[in-house]
Amino acid sequence: MERSVTAKSAKSVFFEEFNDIDIFIEDTSQGYVKIFEEILGRVFESEFRISKIFPLGGKTTVIDEHSKHRDSFSRPTLYIVDGDLDLIHFEANSEPGLYHLPYYCIENLLLDENGLLEILNEEDPITLKGTLIEAFDYVTWRKETVTPLADLFIDYGICYKKHPPTATVSYEVKNLISSNSGLLDLAKVEARKKEIVDIIKSTVGEEEYNELRRSIEYRVMSEHSEIERFISGKDYLLPLLLLRIRMITKTKTPSLNIKSRLAMKCNIEKIQDCKRFVGMPA
């Protein structure tokens, strides 16, 4: 295992001629390197040339690799990890050479309303754009989806700390819907929430749960328009939106293709601060 990670990390040496910065990420899934390359190529467009990004596999692995090398960078270097449920606890802190995304994961960045509406229009060559936008009704979707899921993810975050063996985000969002509209079945969400809360209370008691809940809820919900950053874009929000796009346009385009196109269109303003955390040679 150690040898494998070292080998993945060492690959960057072979691309030094084409890269001005070495960037390491978690995701090894097919297509995700390209998504990161599209997004980070735009972010660093005027600073660094990026031809290749290196997936290491797993948050702990990336953080461990950063720890090994943080005092000896020979080139501009950046290790990037997801916010995940650590974001709920405001524990996703960046430092030189290590950048915690200010979102649950990179897919949250793809939840760009303008980009999604462009995709919607591109996927239906017949229906007028205004008609498609009206049918998509992003405002209503967001109102009926983001708050209930943020509420659920607060409890996921507590459970992650207090009863780690319990499956949380791995519980598929398809279990929380009853149609292909991309809208939640709120009764199913409530049932899931009760299941998680019962586990937490059986572990720490009702009083401690209520105290934790109040503290986290206050901080998360005070984010107002940004509360979706605490919800998994990969496993929850984006699958719902893609389901909605497919219902309206009848498109058969693979999800990965749509994600790649969104990476070219999405607003990158909220991760511009990653430039401040690039590790530089001493």
C-alpha positions as CSV (number, residue, x, y, z in Angstrom):
1,M,0.0,0.0,0.0
2,E,2.7,2.4,1.0
3,R,4.7,1.6,-2.1
4,S,1.7,2.2,-4.3
5,V,1.0,5.6,-2.8
6,T,4.7,6.6,-3.1
7,A,4.6,5.5,-6.8
8,K,1.5,7.6,-7.5
9,S,3.1,10.6,-5.8
10,A,6.4,10.1,-7.7
11,K,4.7,10.2,-11.1
12,S,4.7,14.0,-10.8
13,V,8.5,13.9,-11.6
14,F,7.8,12.7,-15.1
15,F,5.5,15.7,-15.9
16,E,7.7,18.5,-14.5
17,E,8.4,19.6,-18.1
18,F,4.7,20.1,-18.7
19,N,3.5,21.2,-15.2
20,D,4.5,24.4,-13.4
21,I,2.8,23.1,-10.2
22,D,2.2,19.6,-8.8
23,I,-1.4,19.0,-7.7
24,F,-2.5,15.9,-5.8
25,I,-6.2,15.0,-5.2
26,E,-8.2,12.2,-3.6
27,D,-10.4,11.0,-6.4
28,T,-9.2,8.1,-8.5
29,S,-12.7,7.5,-10.1
30,Q,-12.8,7.6,-13.9
31,G,-13.2,11.2,-15.3
32,Y,-12.5,13.0,-12.1
33,V,-8.9,14.0,-13.0
34,K,-10.3,15.7,-16.0
35,I,-12.9,17.6,-13.9
36,F,-10.2,18.8,-11.6
37,E,-7.9,19.7,-14.5
38,E,-10.7,21.7,-16.1
39,I,-11.5,23.6,-12.9
40,L,-8.0,24.2,-11.7
41,G,-6.7,25.0,-15.1
42,R,-9.2,28.0,-15.0
43,V,-8.3,28.9,-11.4
44,F,-4.5,29.0,-12.1
45,E,-4.7,30.1,-15.7
46,S,-2.5,33.2,-15.2
47,E,-0.2,31.6,-12.6
48,F,0.7,28.1,-13.5
49,R,0.5,25.7,-16.4
50,I,-1.3,22.5,-15.5
51,S,-1.1,19.5,-17.8
52,K,-1.6,16.7,-15.3
53,I,-3.1,16.3,-11.9
54,F,-2.3,13.2,-9.7
55,P,-5.0,11.2,-7.8
56,L,-3.7,9.5,-4.7
57,G,-6.9,7.8,-3.4
58,G,-8.5,8.8,-0.1
59,K,-8.4,11.9,2.1
60,T,-6.1,10.4,4.8
61,T,-3.6,9.4,2.1
62,V,-3.5,12.9,0.6
63,I,-3.1,14.5,4.1
64,D,-0.4,12.0,5.0
65,E,1.5,12.7,1.8
66,H,1.3,16.4,2.5
67,S,2.6,15.9,6.0
68,K,5.6,14.0,4.6
69,H,6.6,16.7,2.2
70,R,5.3,20.0,3.6
71,D,8.8,21.1,4.9
72,S,10.6,20.2,1.7
73,F,8.7,21.4,-1.4
74,S,11.0,21.6,-4.3
75,R,8.3,23.0,-6.6
76,P,5.0,24.7,-6.2
77,T,2.8,22.0,-4.8
78,L,-0.8,21.7,-3.6
79,Y,-2.6,18.8,-2.0
80,I,-6.4,19.1,-2.2
81,V,-9.0,17.3,-0.1
82,D,-12.8,17.4,0.2
83,G,-14.5,19.2,3.0
84,D,-16.7,16.2,3.7
85,L,-18.5,16.0,7.1
86,D,-15.5,17.8,8.7
87,L,-17.0,20.9,7.2
88,I,-20.1,20.5,9.4
89,H,-17.8,20.7,12.4
90,F,-15.8,23.6,10.9
91,E,-12.6,21.4,11.1
92,A,-11.6,21.6,7.4
93,N,-8.6,24.0,7.9
94,S,-6.1,24.7,5.1
95,E,-2.4,25.3,5.5
96,P,0.6,25.8,3.2
97,G,0.5,23.1,0.6
98,L,-2.8,21.6,1.8
99,Y,-6.2,23.0,0.6
100,H,-9.5,21.8,2.1
101,L,-12.3,22.5,-0.4
102,P,-14.8,25.0,1.2
103,Y,-17.5,22.5,-0.1
104,Y,-18.4,19.0,0.7
105,C,-16.7,17.9,-2.5
106,I,-15.7,19.2,-5.9
107,E,-19.1,18.3,-7.4
108,N,-20.6,21.1,-5.2
109,L,-18.8,23.6,-7.4
110,L,-20.7,22.1,-10.4
111,L,-24.0,23.1,-8.8
112,D,-24.0,26.3,-10.8
113,E,-27.4,27.6,-11.8
114,N,-26.3,29.3,-15.0
115,G,-24.2,26.3,-16.0
116,L,-27.1,23.9,-15.3
117,L,-29.5,25.9,-17.4
118,E,-27.1,26.0,-20.3
119,I,-26.8,22.2,-20.1
120,L,-30.6,21.9,-19.9
121,N,-30.9,24.0,-23.1
122,E,-28.1,22.2,-24.9
123,E,-29.7,18.8,-24.2
124,D,-33.0,19.6,-25.8
125,P,-32.7,21.0,-29.4
126,I,-36.5,21.4,-29.9
127,T,-38.0,23.0,-26.8
128,L,-37.6,26.8,-26.3
129,K,-35.1,27.7,-23.6
130,G,-37.6,29.7,-21.6
131,T,-40.0,26.8,-21.5
132,L,-37.2,24.5,-20.3
133,I,-36.1,26.9,-17.6
134,E,-39.7,27.2,-16.4
135,A,-40.1,23.4,-16.3
136,F,-36.7,23.0,-14.5
137,D,-37.8,25.6,-11.9
138,Y,-34.4,25.7,-10.1
139,V,-35.7,28.1,-7.4
140,T,-38.4,25.7,-6.3
141,W,-36.1,22.7,-6.5
142,R,-33.6,24.4,-4.3
143,K,-36.1,25.5,-1.7
144,E,-37.6,22.1,-1.4
145,T,-34.3,20.2,-1.5
146,V,-31.4,22.1,0.1
147,T,-32.9,22.9,3.5
148,P,-34.2,19.4,4.3
149,L,-30.9,17.9,3.2
150,A,-28.9,20.4,5.2
151,D,-31.0,19.4,8.2
152,L,-30.2,15.7,7.5
153,F,-26.5,16.4,7.0
154,I,-26.2,18.1,10.4
155,D,-27.3,14.8,11.9
156,Y,-25.0,12.9,9.6
157,G,-22.2,15.1,10.9
158,I,-23.0,14.4,14.5
159,C,-23.3,10.7,13.8
160,Y,-19.9,10.7,12.0
161,K,-18.3,12.0,15.2
162,K,-20.3,10.1,17.8
163,H,-21.1,6.8,16.1
164,P,-18.6,6.3,13.2
165,P,-19.7,2.8,12.3
166,T,-23.1,4.0,11.1
167,A,-23.5,4.5,7.4
168,T,-24.4,8.1,6.7
169,V,-23.6,9.7,3.3
170,S,-23.2,6.2,1.7
171,Y,-27.0,5.8,2.2
172,E,-28.0,6.5,-1.4
173,V,-30.2,9.4,-2.2
174,K,-32.4,7.2,-4.4
175,N,-33.8,5.9,-1.1
176,L,-35.1,9.4,-0.4
177,I,-37.2,9.9,-3.5
178,S,-40.4,8.5,-5.0
179,S,-40.2,9.8,-8.6
180,N,-37.8,10.9,-11.3
181,S,-38.5,14.6,-10.7
182,G,-35.3,15.1,-8.7
183,L,-37.5,16.2,-5.7
184,L,-37.2,14.6,-2.3
185,D,-39.9,12.5,-0.6
186,L,-39.9,14.5,2.6
187,A,-41.6,11.6,4.5
188,K,-38.6,9.4,3.6
189,V,-36.2,12.1,4.6
190,E,-37.8,12.5,8.0
191,A,-37.8,8.7,8.5
192,R,-34.1,8.6,7.6
193,K,-33.4,11.5,10.0
194,K,-35.2,9.8,12.8
195,E,-33.2,6.6,12.2
196,I,-29.9,8.6,12.5
197,V,-31.0,10.7,15.5
198,D,-32.1,7.5,17.4
199,I,-28.7,6.0,16.9
200,I,-27.0,9.2,18.2
201,K,-29.2,9.5,21.2
202,S,-28.7,5.9,22.1
203,T,-24.9,6.6,22.1
204,V,-24.6,10.0,23.8
205,G,-28.0,10.6,25.3
206,E,-30.6,13.2,24.4
207,E,-29.1,16.1,26.3
208,E,-25.7,15.9,24.6
209,Y,-27.3,15.4,21.2
210,N,-29.5,18.5,21.6
211,E,-26.5,20.6,22.7
212,L,-24.4,19.4,19.7
213,R,-27.4,19.9,17.3
214,R,-28.0,23.5,18.5
215,S,-24.3,24.4,18.1
216,I,-23.9,23.0,14.6
217,E,-27.3,24.1,13.3
218,Y,-26.6,27.7,14.3
219,R,-23.4,27.7,12.4
220,V,-24.5,25.8,9.3
221,M,-27.9,27.5,8.9
222,S,-26.3,31.0,9.3
223,E,-24.6,30.4,6.0
224,H,-27.9,31.3,4.3
225,S,-27.4,31.0,0.5
226,E,-24.4,28.7,1.0
227,I,-25.9,25.9,3.1
228,E,-25.7,23.5,0.1
229,R,-21.9,23.5,0.5
230,F,-22.4,21.2,3.6
231,I,-24.3,18.6,1.5
232,S,-22.6,16.0,-0.7
233,G,-22.8,17.3,-4.3
234,K,-21.5,13.9,-5.6
235,D,-23.9,11.6,-3.8
236,Y,-27.0,13.8,-3.1
237,L,-27.4,17.1,-4.9
238,L,-26.0,16.5,-8.3
239,P,-27.8,13.1,-8.8
240,L,-31.1,14.8,-8.0
241,L,-30.4,17.6,-10.5
242,L,-29.3,15.2,-13.2
243,L,-32.4,13.2,-12.7
244,R,-34.5,16.4,-13.1
245,I,-32.6,17.3,-16.3
246,R,-33.2,13.9,-17.7
247,M,-36.9,14.0,-16.9
248,I,-37.3,17.4,-18.7
249,T,-35.0,16.8,-21.7
250,K,-35.1,13.0,-22.1
251,T,-31.3,13.2,-22.6
252,K,-29.3,10.0,-22.7
253,T,-25.9,11.8,-22.3
254,P,-23.8,10.1,-19.6
255,S,-23.6,11.9,-16.3
256,L,-19.8,12.1,-16.5
257,N,-20.0,14.0,-19.8
258,I,-22.4,16.5,-18.2
259,K,-20.1,16.9,-15.2
260,S,-17.2,17.6,-17.5
261,R,-19.1,20.3,-19.3
262,L,-20.3,21.8,-16.0
263,A,-16.6,22.0,-15.0
264,M,-16.0,24.2,-18.0
265,K,-18.9,26.5,-17.1
266,C,-19.2,26.7,-13.3
267,N,-18.3,29.7,-11.2
268,I,-14.8,29.2,-9.7
269,E,-14.8,32.4,-7.6
270,K,-15.3,30.5,-4.3
271,I,-12.1,28.4,-4.7
272,Q,-9.8,31.2,-5.9
273,D,-8.4,31.3,-2.3
274,C,-6.6,28.0,-3.0
275,K,-3.8,30.1,-4.6
276,R,-2.9,31.4,-1.1
277,F,-2.2,27.8,0.1
278,V,0.2,26.7,-2.7
279,G,3.3,25.2,-1.0
280,M,6.4,26.9,-2.4
281,P,10.1,25.9,-2.3
282,A,12.0,27.3,0.7
